[in-house]
Amino acid sequence: MVEVAVKDWFEVIENMDNQDYRDYPAISKSDLDRIKKSIAHWQAPSQPPTADMVEGTAAHSIVLETDKFHRDYVRSPKFNRRTKEGKLEAEAFENRNKGRTPLNEDQYHRLENIYNAVYAHPIASKLFEEGRSEVSYFWEQDVYVEGQFHKVTCKARTDFVTEENNILVDFKTTRDASPESFAKSVANYRYHVQAAWYREGWYRIHGEYPAFIFVCAEKSEPYGVAVYTLDESSLAEGWLQAKADLAKYAFWKATPELDRVDGYPEEITELSLPRWAFKEN
C-alpha cells in the first residue's frame, strides 16, 4: 500500500537556469523513468546529449523563448576546413560566436519551419500567447511504504504556463504527430506519467489541478501540428506509475546501505513472453 501525503513546503522559481534546475537535489519525472528500470540506472552518469536531443532543445527554445534562441544559437555556414582559407573562416566564425550553439543550414531551416507551423496553428498559437515559459517548481511529499512515511523532495519544470495559471503546456517534436502514433509515444516514453506528475505537483502548490496539454510538431514536411490532452484513465494510470516509482526510491533510500539492491533483482526471475509474441489459435 502506497499513500502520498501533502506537505506544506513548496517553491516556484521562474527563469531558473536549466543546469541549476537539473542540479537541484529532487526527484523529477526523468528520474522516475530511470528508477523504474533500476536504482543503478538512476545513479549512472548522464550521457552526452545526442544530435536529436540538441535539436529538440533548440526547437523548444525557438518556440517558447524566441529571443533567447537568437542569443544562444547561430546559423553556421559550411566551411571547407581542408583549405587554409576555410580554416581561417571557421576560426573567425567561432571567435565571433563564442558561447552560442551552431546549427547548420538544414537544422536552422527545419527549426524555422517548426516555429512557423506552431504559430500558424489556431489553437497552439493561442496557448503560447500569454503566460510564462520554463517555470520550475518544487514540493515535498510523504510517501507511505510498509508502515512508514518517507519524505521525498520532488521537482518539475513545465514548458509553458498560461496567464490564468490553469493550463500547463508541454511542447513535443516528433516524427509523427497523428493520434495513433502519438498515443504510442505517450505509452513508450511515459508521457502520461509526466502529465500526472506535473499536475500533482502544481495541485500541491496551487490547490487545484491544471489542464495538461501537449502541443506536438512534426520535424519534417509538412510540419504537421496537433494538440492533445489525456483522458482521466490515462492520467490516473500515470499517477499510479509515478507513485510506484516514488515508493521504490523511498524504500531503497530507507534500506540500510549494505542491504540495498541497486540493480536488477538478484534472484532467478521467471519471464513470460509479451502478449503480442504468442501465436493466435
C-alpha positions in Angstrom: 0.0 0.0 0.0 1.4 3.4 -1.1 -0.1 6.6 0.0 1.2 10.2 -0.6 0.5 12.9 1.8 0.6 16.7 1.1 3.3 18.7 2.7 3.3 22.5 3.3 6.7 23.3 1.8 7.0 24.3 -1.9 8.9 26.7 -4.1 8.3 28.2 -7.5 11.2 29.7 -9.5 10.8 31.5 -12.8 13.7 32.0 -15.2 15.8 29.4 -13.4 18.9 28.3 -15.2 18.3 24.9 -16.7 21.6 23.4 -15.3 20.7 24.8 -11.8 17.3 23.0 -12.1 19.0 19.8 -13.2 21.4 20.0 -10.3 18.7 20.7 -7.7 18.6 17.6 -5.4 15.0 16.5 -6.0 13.2 13.7 -7.9 12.0 14.6 -11.4 9.9 12.7 -14.0 13.1 11.7 -15.8 14.4 10.4 -12.5 11.3 8.3 -12.2 11.9 6.8 -15.6 15.4 5.7 -14.6 14.3 4.5 -11.2 11.6 2.3 -12.8 14.4 0.4 -14.6 16.7 0.2 -11.6 18.3 2.4 -8.9 21.6 1.7 -10.6 20.3 3.2 -13.9 19.2 6.2 -11.9 22.6 6.6 -10.3 24.5 6.2 -13.6 26.2 9.3 -15.0 24.2 11.1 -17.6 25.1 10.5 -21.2 26.1 13.4 -23.5 23.0 14.7 -25.5 22.5 13.2 -28.9 22.2 15.3 -32.0 18.4 14.8 -31.9 18.3 16.0 -28.3 20.3 19.1 -29.1 17.9 19.9 -31.9 14.9 19.2 -29.7 16.2 21.6 -27.1 16.7 24.2 -29.9 13.1 23.6 -31.1 11.9 24.3 -27.6 13.9 27.5 -27.4 12.7 28.9 -30.8 9.1 28.2 -30.0 9.0 29.1 -26.3 11.8 31.7 -25.9 12.4 33.1 -29.3 14.6 36.0 -28.2 16.7 33.6 -26.1 17.0 31.3 -29.1 18.6 34.0 -31.2 21.0 34.8 -28.4 22.0 31.2 -27.8 22.1 29.7 -31.3 23.6 30.8 -34.5 23.2 29.7 -38.1 26.5 28.2 -39.2 27.6 28.2 -42.9 29.6 25.4 -44.3 33.4 25.8 -44.1 35.9 23.9 -46.2 38.3 23.1 -43.4 40.7 21.3 -45.9 41.8 24.7 -47.1 43.7 27.4 -45.2 41.1 30.0 -46.1 38.3 27.7 -44.9 40.1 27.1 -41.6 40.6 30.8 -41.0 36.9 31.5 -41.8 35.8 28.8 -39.4 38.1 30.1 -36.7 36.8 33.6 -37.2 33.2 32.4 -37.0 33.8 30.5 -33.8 35.5 33.5 -32.2 32.6 35.8 -33.1 30.1 33.3 -31.7 31.7 32.0 -28.5 29.1 30.6 -26.1 26.5 30.1 -28.9 25.5 26.7 -30.3 26.0 26.5 -34.1 23.2 25.0 -36.2 23.8 24.0 -39.8 21.6 25.3 -42.6 19.3 22.2 -42.6 18.8 22.4 -38.9 18.1 26.1 -38.9 15.6 25.8 -41.8 13.8 22.9 -40.0 13.5 24.9 -36.8 12.1 27.9 -38.6 9.5 25.7 -40.3 8.5 24.2 -36.9 8.2 27.7 -35.4 6.1 28.9 -38.3 3.9 25.8 -38.2 3.2 26.1 -34.5 2.3 29.8 -34.7 0.1 29.2 -37.8 -2.0 26.7 -35.8 -5.2 28.3 -34.5 -5.1 26.6 -31.0 -1.3 26.1 -30.4 -0.6 29.7 -31.2 -3.2 30.9 -28.7 -1.9 28.6 -26.0 1.5 30.2 -26.2 0.1 33.8 -26.5 0.2 34.8 -22.8 1.9 33.2 -20.0 5.4 32.1 -18.7 7.8 29.7 -20.1 10.2 27.3 -18.3 8.6 27.5 -14.8 10.4 25.3 -12.2 8.6 24.2 -9.1 9.5 22.1 -6.1 7.5 20.3 -3.4 7.7 17.7 -0.7 5.7 14.5 -0.4 5.5 11.9 2.4 5.5 8.5 0.7 4.0 5.8 2.9 5.7 2.5 2.3 5.4 -0.6 4.5 4.2 1.2 7.6 6.4 4.3 7.5 6.4 7.7 5.9 9.4 8.8 3.9 9.8 12.4 2.9 10.8 13.0 -0.8 11.6 16.3 -2.4 10.2 16.5 -5.9 10.5 18.8 -8.9 9.1 19.6 -12.3 9.8 22.2 -15.0 6.9 22.9 -17.2 7.4 24.3 -20.8 4.7 26.9 -20.5 2.1 28.1 -18.0 -0.9 30.1 -19.3 -1.6 33.5 -17.8 -4.5 32.2 -15.8 -2.2 29.7 -14.1 -4.6 26.8 -15.0 -3.0 25.2 -18.1 0.4 23.6 -18.3 1.5 23.2 -21.9 4.2 20.7 -23.0 5.8 21.1 -26.4 7.0 17.9 -28.2 8.7 17.5 -31.5 8.0 14.2 -33.2 8.3 12.3 -36.4 4.6 11.5 -36.5 2.0 13.7 -34.7 -1.0 11.6 -35.7 -3.3 10.5 -32.9 -2.4 6.8 -33.4 1.4 7.4 -33.4 1.4 9.9 -30.6 -0.7 7.7 -28.3 2.1 5.1 -28.8 4.7 7.7 -27.9 2.8 8.5 -24.8 2.9 4.9 -23.7 6.6 4.3 -24.8 8.0 7.5 -23.3 5.6 7.6 -20.3 4.2 11.0 -21.1 1.1 10.1 -19.1 3.4 9.8 -16.1 4.8 13.2 -16.9 1.3 14.8 -17.2 0.2 13.3 -13.9 3.4 14.2 -12.1 3.3 17.8 -13.3 -0.4 18.2 -12.5 0.1 16.7 -9.0 3.0 19.0 -8.1 1.0 22.0 -9.4 -2.0 21.0 -7.3 0.1 20.7 -4.2 1.2 24.3 -4.7 -1.9 26.0 -6.1 -4.7 23.8 -4.6 -6.3 22.9 -8.0 -5.4 20.6 -10.8 -4.4 22.3 -14.1 -5.2 21.1 -17.5 -2.2 19.5 -19.2 -1.9 19.9 -23.0 0.6 18.5 -25.4 1.5 20.6 -28.5 3.2 18.3 -31.0 5.1 19.4 -34.1 6.5 17.1 -36.8 10.1 17.5 -37.7 9.7 17.2 -41.5 7.3 18.2 -44.2 4.5 19.1 -43.9 5.5 20.0 -40.3 2.1 18.9 -39.0 1.0 20.3 -35.6 -1.5 18.6 -33.3 -2.8 19.4 -29.8 -3.7 16.6 -27.4 -4.9 16.0 -23.8 -5.1 12.7 -22.0 -8.3 11.2 -20.6 -8.8 10.6 -16.9 -8.0 6.9 -17.0 -4.6 7.6 -18.7 -3.8 10.3 -16.1 -4.8 8.0 -13.3 -2.6 5.3 -14.6 0.3 7.8 -14.9 -0.1 8.8 -11.3 -0.2 5.1 -10.2 3.1 4.5 -12.0 4.6 7.7 -10.6 3.7 6.6 -7.1 5.1 3.1 -7.6 8.4 4.6 -8.8 8.5 7.0 -5.9 7.8 4.2 -3.5 10.7 2.2 -5.0 13.0 5.1 -4.5 11.8 5.7 -0.9 12.1 2.1 0.0 15.7 2.0 -1.3 16.6 5.2 0.5 15.3 3.8 3.8 17.1 0.5 3.4 20.4 0.1 5.2 23.2 0.7 2.7 24.7 -2.8 3.0 21.2 -4.4 2.3 20.3 -2.3 -0.7 19.8 -3.8 -4.2 20.7 -1.2 -6.8 20.4 -3.2 -10.0 18.1 -5.8 -11.3 16.6 -8.4 -8.9 19.4 -10.8 -7.8 17.1 -13.9 -7.6 16.1 -16.1 -10.6 13.1 -14.5 -12.2 10.6 -16.3 -14.3 9.6 -14.5 -17.5 6.6 -14.7 -19.8 6.6 -13.7 -23.5 4.8 -10.4 -24.2 1.2 -10.9 -25.4 2.0 -10.0 -29.0 4.6 -12.8 -29.2 2.0 -15.6 -28.8 0.6 -17.1 -32.0 -3.2 -16.9 -32.1 -5.1 -20.2 -32.1 
